Amino acid sequence: MDTMTVGEAARAVGVSTKAIRVWESRGLIPAAERTAAGYRAFTAADLDRLHFIRQAKTLGLTLNEIGSVIAMQHAGASPCDRVRQAIDSHLTAIDRKMADLMQLREALTIAKDTSQTTCTDDRDGTVCHIIERIN
């Protein structure tokens, strides 16, 4: 088969047809050729680009970052340094998020543990001792 429909391309790459349409509208892939009936016709080169975008998304790159990488490659520049910078940035963000989540987990554990002794059934004007006693 020389070309594929958007549905066939989506299945081949493992993404949704909506993702392909978004990537096309964002300029990450060239506008697909159209059949006489008006259907998009994706070539092997289009599938290669779709695979690349999917792999980049797997690494956490944003569509803007992917677009930048593609533009650099089209301009004849090596985008590897840009990709490394993006990965470093994402790793830093993940590390920060993990630290925040660990702090949240610790606060929740303390709140849960102290709730055993601070929660009572009496109505003393508080909404919830667990929340009100958090520092």
Protein Blocks (a to p, Z undefined) as FASTA:
>chain_A
ZZdcfklmmmmnopafklmmmmmmnopaccddddfkopacddfklmmmmmmmmmmmmnop
afklmmmmmmmmmnopafklmmmmmmmmmmmmmmmmmmmmmmmmmmmmmmmmmmmmmpcf
bdehiablklmmpZZ
